[in-house]
């Protein structure tokens, strides 16, 4: 597996950890769904593949494309 794929999967893993922590301890400021959407929106256009993996992982947790 090349470096780019590893970076993307690292971001996807971070999304999984974030999703799990939001389920265990939801934010008092916003819903977990809105939080994940915001994280995805902030990272979707990044050139950094770790951040793109994070965005895709957040959307996958929400069941979105």
PDB file as gemmi writes it, atoms N, CA and C in Angstrom:
CRYST1    1.000    1.000    1.000  90.00  90.00  90.00 P 1                      
ATOM      1  N   UNK A   1       0.852  -1.167   0.000  1.00  0.00           N  
ATOM      2  CA  UNK A   1       0.000   0.000   0.000  1.00  0.00           C  
ATOM      3  C   UNK A   1       0.903   1.236   0.000  1.00  0.00           C  
ATOM      4  N   UNK A   2       0.589   2.183  -0.861  1.00  0.00           N  
ATOM      5  CA  UNK A   2       1.432   3.376  -0.939  1.00  0.00           C  
ATOM      6  C   UNK A   2       1.068   4.394   0.151  1.00  0.00           C  
ATOM      7  N   UNK A   3       1.890   5.391   0.273  1.00  0.00           N  
ATOM      8  CA  UNK A   3       1.762   6.415   1.322  1.00  0.00           C  
ATOM      9  C   UNK A   3       0.424   7.158   1.237  1.00  0.00           C  
ATOM     10  N   UNK A   4      -0.020   7.462   0.044  1.00  0.00           N  
ATOM     11  CA  UNK A   4      -1.273   8.211  -0.134  1.00  0.00           C  
ATOM     12  C   UNK A   4      -2.458   7.407   0.397  1.00  0.00           C  
ATOM     13  N   UNK A   5      -2.475   6.124   0.122  1.00  0.00           N  
ATOM     14  CA  UNK A   5      -3.565   5.265   0.605  1.00  0.00           C  
ATOM     15  C   UNK A   5      -3.532   5.167   2.129  1.00  0.00           C  
ATOM     16  N   UNK A   6      -2.343   5.060   2.693  1.00  0.00           N  
ATOM     17  CA  UNK A   6      -2.210   5.008   4.148  1.00  0.00           C  
ATOM     18  C   UNK A   6      -2.700   6.295   4.793  1.00  0.00           C  
ATOM     19  N   UNK A   7      -2.363   7.434   4.196  1.00  0.00           N  
ATOM     20  CA  UNK A   7      -2.827   8.718   4.726  1.00  0.00           C  
ATOM     21  C   UNK A   7      -4.350   8.801   4.711  1.00  0.00           C  
ATOM     22  N   UNK A   8      -4.956   8.393   3.597  1.00  0.00           N  
ATOM     23  CA  UNK A   8      -6.410   8.421   3.480  1.00  0.00           C  
ATOM     24  C   UNK A   8      -7.055   7.517   4.538  1.00  0.00           C  
ATOM     25  N   UNK A   9      -6.528   6.309   4.687  1.00  0.00           N  
ATOM     26  CA  UNK A   9      -7.080   5.377   5.671  1.00  0.00           C  
ATOM     27  C   UNK A   9      -6.864   5.859   7.099  1.00  0.00           C  
ATOM     28  N   UNK A  10      -5.787   6.571   7.332  1.00  0.00           N  
ATOM     29  CA  UNK A  10      -5.558   7.156   8.647  1.00  0.00           C  
ATOM     30  C   UNK A  10      -6.664   8.170   8.971  1.00  0.00           C  
ATOM     31  N   UNK A  11      -7.033   8.981   7.998  1.00  0.00           N  
ATOM     32  CA  UNK A  11      -8.127   9.932   8.194  1.00  0.00           C  
ATOM     33  C   UNK A  11      -9.448   9.228   8.422  1.00  0.00           C  
ATOM     34  N   UNK A  12      -9.680   8.152   7.687  1.00  0.00           N  
ATOM     35  CA  UNK A  12     -10.901   7.371   7.853  1.00  0.00           C  
ATOM     36  C   UNK A  12     -10.964   6.788   9.265  1.00  0.00           C  
ATOM     37  N   UNK A  13      -9.831   6.329   9.763  1.00  0.00           N  
ATOM     38  CA  UNK A  13      -9.761   5.798  11.124  1.00  0.00           C  
ATOM     39  C   UNK A  13     -10.063   6.897  12.138  1.00  0.00           C  
ATOM     40  N   UNK A  14      -9.562   8.090  11.913  1.00  0.00           N  
ATOM     41  CA  UNK A  14      -9.846   9.206  12.818  1.00  0.00           C  
ATOM     42  C   UNK A  14     -11.339   9.516  12.861  1.00  0.00           C  
ATOM     43  N   UNK A  15     -11.995   9.387  11.717  1.00  0.00           N  
ATOM     44  CA  UNK A  15     -13.448   9.594  11.676  1.00  0.00           C  
ATOM     45  C   UNK A  15     -14.160   8.543  12.509  1.00  0.00           C  
ATOM     46  N   UNK A  16     -13.684   7.310  12.466  1.00  0.00           N  
ATOM     47  CA  UNK A  16     -14.293   6.242  13.260  1.00  0.00           C  
ATOM     48  C   UNK A  16     -14.141   6.527  14.753  1.00  0.00           C  
ATOM     49  N   UNK A  17     -12.975   6.989  15.154  1.00  0.00           N  
ATOM     50  CA  UNK A  17     -12.737   7.321  16.556  1.00  0.00           C  
ATOM     51  C   UNK A  17     -13.625   8.509  16.966  1.00  0.00           C  
ATOM     52  N   UNK A  18     -13.721   9.498  16.117  1.00  0.00           N  
ATOM     53  CA  UNK A  18     -14.574  10.659  16.393  1.00  0.00           C  
ATOM     54  C   UNK A  18     -16.031  10.244  16.530  1.00  0.00           C  
ATOM     55  N   UNK A  19     -16.498   9.410  15.618  1.00  0.00           N  
ATOM     56  CA  UNK A  19     -17.883   8.942  15.662  1.00  0.00           C  
ATOM     57  C   UNK A  19     -18.164   8.176  16.949  1.00  0.00           C  
ATOM     58  N   UNK A  20     -17.250   7.318  17.324  1.00  0.00           N  
ATOM     59  CA  UNK A  20     -17.423   6.549  18.564  1.00  0.00           C  
ATOM     60  C   UNK A  20     -17.468   7.476  19.778  1.00  0.00           C  
ATOM     61  N   UNK A  21     -16.593   8.460  19.828  1.00  0.00           N  
ATOM     62  CA  UNK A  21     -16.583   9.361  20.979  1.00  0.00           C  
ATOM     63  C   UNK A  21     -17.834  10.231  21.028  1.00  0.00           C  
ATOM     64  N   UNK A  22     -18.362  10.603  19.860  1.00  0.00           N  
ATOM     65  CA  UNK A  22     -19.601  11.395  19.844  1.00  0.00           C  
ATOM     66  C   UNK A  22     -20.796  10.565  20.309  1.00  0.00           C  
ATOM     67  N   UNK A  23     -20.779   9.287  20.018  1.00  0.00           N  
ATOM     68  CA  UNK A  23     -21.865   8.414  20.489  1.00  0.00           C  
ATOM     69  C   UNK A  23     -21.787   8.208  21.987  1.00  0.00           C  
ATOM     70  N   UNK A  24     -20.578   8.115  22.517  1.00  0.00           N  
ATOM     71  CA  UNK A  24     -20.400   7.911  23.949  1.00  0.00           C  
ATOM     72  C   UNK A  24     -20.639   9.187  24.749  1.00  0.00           C  
ATOM     73  N   UNK A  25     -20.195  10.319  24.199  1.00  0.00           N  
ATOM     74  CA  UNK A  25     -20.326  11.605  24.874  1.00  0.00           C  
ATOM     75  C   UNK A  25     -20.756  12.655  23.853  1.00  0.00           C  
ATOM     76  N   UNK A  26     -22.053  12.765  23.617  1.00  0.00           N  
ATOM     77  CA  UNK A  26     -22.537  13.730  22.627  1.00  0.00           C  
ATOM     78  C   UNK A  26     -22.208  15.181  23.033  1.00  0.00           C  
ATOM     79  N   UNK A  27     -22.015  16.011  22.046  1.00  0.00           N  
ATOM     80  CA  UNK A  27     -21.762  17.430  22.275  1.00  0.00           C  
ATOM     81  C   UNK A  27     -23.021  18.089  22.827  1.00  0.00           C  
ATOM     82  N   UNK A  28     -22.847  19.014  23.728  1.00  0.00           N  
ATOM     83  CA  UNK A  28     -24.004  19.734  24.268  1.00  0.00           C  
ATOM     84  C   UNK A  28     -24.394  20.910  23.377  1.00  0.00           C  
ATOM     85  N   UNK A  29     -23.570  21.229  22.386  1.00  0.00           N  
ATOM     86  CA  UNK A  29     -23.800  22.389  21.525  1.00  0.00           C  
ATOM     87  C   UNK A  29     -24.520  22.056  20.223  1.00  0.00           C  
ATOM     88  N   UNK A  30     -24.366  20.824  19.774  1.00  0.00           N  
ATOM     89  CA  UNK A  30     -24.950  20.432  18.491  1.00  0.00           C  
ATOM     90  C   UNK A  30     -25.187  18.928  18.485  1.00  0.00           C  
ATOM     91  N   UNK A  31     -25.950  18.452  17.542  1.00  0.00           N  
ATOM     92  CA  UNK A  31     -26.185  17.009  17.444  1.00  0.00           C  
ATOM     93  C   UNK A  31     -24.943  16.330  16.857  1.00  0.00           C  
ATOM     94  N   UNK A  32     -24.759  15.050  17.165  1.00  0.00           N  
ATOM     95  CA  UNK A  32     -23.619  14.332  16.580  1.00  0.00           C  
ATOM     96  C   UNK A  32     -23.645  14.353  15.052  1.00  0.00           C  
ATOM     97  N   UNK A  33     -24.837  14.268  14.465  1.00  0.00           N  
ATOM     98  CA  UNK A  33     -24.945  14.291  13.006  1.00  0.00           C  
ATOM     99  C   UNK A  33     -24.468  15.620  12.439  1.00  0.00           C  
ATOM    100  N   UNK A  34     -24.911  16.727  13.045  1.00  0.00           N  
ATOM    101  CA  UNK A  34     -24.489  18.046  12.569  1.00  0.00           C  
ATOM    102  C   UNK A  34     -22.988  18.243  12.767  1.00  0.00           C  
ATOM    103  N   UNK A  35     -22.461  17.735  13.867  1.00  0.00           N  
ATOM    104  CA  UNK A  35     -21.030  17.849  14.139  1.00  0.00           C  
ATOM    105  C   UNK A  35     -20.228  17.131  13.059  1.00  0.00           C  
ATOM    106  N   UNK A  36     -20.639  15.889  12.732  1.00  0.00           N  
ATOM    107  CA  UNK A  36     -19.932  15.131  11.707  1.00  0.00           C  
ATOM    108  C   UNK A  36     -20.040  15.801  10.344  1.00  0.00           C  
ATOM    109  N   UNK A  37     -21.209  16.367  10.029  1.00  0.00           N  
ATOM    110  CA  UNK A  37     -21.367  17.092   8.762  1.00  0.00           C  
ATOM    111  C   UNK A  37     -20.442  18.295   8.706  1.00  0.00           C  
ATOM    112  N   UNK A  38     -20.321  19.024   9.812  1.00  0.00           N  
ATOM    113  CA  UNK A  38     -19.441  20.186   9.850  1.00  0.00           C  
ATOM    114  C   UNK A  38     -17.979  19.778   9.658  1.00  0.00           C  
ATOM    115  N   UNK A  39     -17.571  18.701  10.321  1.00  0.00           N  
ATOM    116  CA  UNK A  39     -16.189  18.215  10.169  1.00  0.00           C  
ATOM    117  C   UNK A  39     -15.948  17.813   8.715  1.00  0.00           C  
ATOM    118  N   UNK A  40     -16.909  17.127   8.120  1.00  0.00           N  
ATOM    119  CA  UNK A  40     -16.770  16.718   6.717  1.00  0.00           C  
ATOM    120  C   UNK A  40     -16.666  17.935   5.800  1.00  0.00           C  
ATOM    121  N   UNK A  41     -17.520  18.935   6.020  1.00  0.00           N  
ATOM    122  CA  UNK A  41     -17.496  20.143   5.194  1.00  0.00           C  
ATOM    123  C   UNK A  41     -16.165  20.879   5.306  1.00  0.00           C  
ATOM    124  N   UNK A  42     -15.613  20.936   6.507  1.00  0.00           N  
ATOM    125  CA  UNK A  42     -14.355  21.647   6.715  1.00  0.00           C  
ATOM    126  C   UNK A  42     -13.159  20.954   6.070  1.00  0.00           C  
ATOM    127  N   UNK A  43     -13.240  19.645   5.892  1.00  0.00           N  
ATOM    128  CA  UNK A  43     -12.086  18.891   5.419  1.00  0.00           C  
ATOM    129  C   UNK A  43     -12.215  18.332   4.004  1.00  0.00           C  
ATOM    130  N   UNK A  44     -13.371  18.423   3.414  1.00  0.00           N  
ATOM    131  CA  UNK A  44     -13.625  17.776   2.119  1.00  0.00           C  
ATOM    132  C   UNK A  44     -12.758  18.306   0.983  1.00  0.00           C  
ATOM    133  N   UNK A  45     -12.447  19.572   0.965  1.00  0.00           N  
ATOM    134  CA  UNK A  45     -11.703  20.162  -0.144  1.00  0.00           C  
ATOM    135  C   UNK A  45     -10.200  20.248   0.101  1.00  0.00           C  
ATOM    136  N   UNK A  46      -9.736  19.621   1.146  1.00  0.00           N  
ATOM    137  CA  UNK A  46      -8.325  19.691   1.497  1.00  0.00           C  
ATOM    138  C   UNK A  46      -7.469  18.901   0.504  1.00  0.00           C  
ATOM    139  N   UNK A  47      -6.249  19.356   0.312  1.00  0.00           N  
ATOM    140  CA  UNK A  47      -5.279  18.614  -0.492  1.00  0.00           C  
ATOM    141  C   UNK A  47      -4.627  17.498   0.331  1.00  0.00           C  
ATOM    142  N   UNK A  48      -4.756  17.578   1.643  1.00  0.00           N  
ATOM    143  CA  UNK A  48      -4.203  16.581   2.554  1.00  0.00           C  
ATOM    144  C   UNK A  48      -5.113  15.352   2.559  1.00  0.00           C  
ATOM    145  N   UNK A  49      -4.581  14.210   2.190  1.00  0.00           N  
ATOM    146  CA  UNK A  49      -5.397  13.000   2.083  1.00  0.00           C  
ATOM    147  C   UNK A  49      -5.880  12.491   3.434  1.00  0.00           C  
ATOM    148  N   UNK A  50      -5.180  12.792   4.508  1.00  0.00           N  
ATOM    149  CA  UNK A  50      -5.664  12.410   5.831  1.00  0.00           C  
ATOM    150  C   UNK A  50      -6.954  13.162   6.136  1.00  0.00           C  
ATOM    151  N   UNK A  51      -6.972  14.450   5.828  1.00  0.00           N  
ATOM    152  CA  UNK A  51      -8.179  15.245   6.066  1.00  0.00           C  
ATOM    153  C   UNK A  51      -9.314  14.822   5.141  1.00  0.00           C  
ATOM    154  N   UNK A  52      -8.993  14.459   3.915  1.00  0.00           N  
ATOM    155  CA  UNK A  52     -10.042  13.958   3.008  1.00  0.00           C  
ATOM    156  C   UNK A  52     -10.608  12.638   3.508  1.00  0.00           C  
ATOM    157  N   UNK A  53      -9.750  11.771   4.012  1.00  0.00           N  
ATOM    158  CA  UNK A  53     -10.213  10.512   4.591  1.00  0.00           C  
ATOM    159  C   UNK A  53     -11.109  10.748   5.788  1.00  0.00           C  
ATOM    160  N   UNK A  54     -10.782  11.762   6.584  1.00  0.00           N  
ATOM    161  CA  UNK A  54     -11.622  12.140   7.711  1.00  0.00           C  
ATOM    162  C   UNK A  54     -13.001  12.570   7.229  1.00  0.00           C  
ATOM    163  N   UNK A  55     -13.032  13.376   6.186  1.00  0.00           N  
ATOM    164  CA  UNK A  55     -14.312  13.849   5.638  1.00  0.00           C  
ATOM    165  C   UNK A  55     -15.145  12.685   5.114  1.00  0.00           C  
ATOM    166  N   UNK A  56     -14.526  11.809   4.357  1.00  0.00           N  
ATOM    167  CA  UNK A  56     -15.251  10.663   3.799  1.00  0.00           C  
ATOM    168  C   UNK A  56     -15.732   9.731   4.913  1.00  0.00           C  
ATOM    169  N   UNK A  57     -14.908   9.534   5.921  1.00  0.00           N  
ATOM    170  CA  UNK A  57     -15.297   8.695   7.045  1.00  0.00           C  
ATOM    171  C   UNK A  57     -16.483   9.265   7.809  1.00  0.00           C  
ATOM    172  N   UNK A  58     -16.502  10.576   7.980  1.00  0.00           N  
ATOM    173  CA  UNK A  58     -17.635  11.217   8.657  1.00  0.00           C  
ATOM    174  C   UNK A  58     -18.918  11.042   7.852  1.00  0.00           C  
ATOM    175  N   UNK A  59     -18.813  11.230   6.549  1.00  0.00           N  
ATOM    176  CA  UNK A  59     -20.007  11.053   5.698  1.00  0.00           C  
ATOM    177  C   UNK A  59     -20.452   9.595   5.669  1.00  0.00           C  
ATOM    178  N   UNK A  60     -19.494   8.684   5.697  1.00  0.00           N  
ATOM    179  CA  UNK A  60     -19.861   7.265   5.714  1.00  0.00           C  
ATOM    180  C   UNK A  60     -20.582   6.916   7.012  1.00  0.00           C  
ATOM    181  N   UNK A  61     -20.149   7.508   8.116  1.00  0.00           N  
ATOM    182  CA  UNK A  61     -20.819   7.263   9.391  1.00  0.00           C  
ATOM    183  C   UNK A  61     -22.250   7.752   9.377  1.00  0.00           C  
ATOM    184  N   UNK A  62     -22.508   8.769   8.568  1.00  0.00           N  
ATOM    185  CA  UNK A  62     -23.855   9.320   8.439  1.00  0.00           C  
ATOM    186  C   UNK A  62     -24.668   8.595   7.368  1.00  0.00           C  
ATOM    187  N   UNK A  63     -24.007   7.727   6.625  1.00  0.00           N  
ATOM    188  CA  UNK A  63     -24.688   7.018   5.543  1.00  0.00           C  
ATOM    189  C   UNK A  63     -24.893   7.858   4.310  1.00  0.00           C  
ATOM    190  N   UNK A  64     -24.026   8.878   4.117  1.00  0.00           N  
ATOM    191  CA  UNK A  64     -24.118   9.768   2.966  1.00  0.00           C  
ATOM    192  C   UNK A  64     -22.975   9.505   2.008  1.00  0.00           C  
ATOM    193  N   UNK A  65     -23.109   9.978   0.782  1.00  0.00           N  
ATOM    194  CA  UNK A  65     -22.059   9.840  -0.229  1.00  0.00           C  
ATOM    195  C   UNK A  65     -21.091  10.990  -0.157  1.00  0.00           C  
TER     196      UNK A  65                                                      
END                                                                             
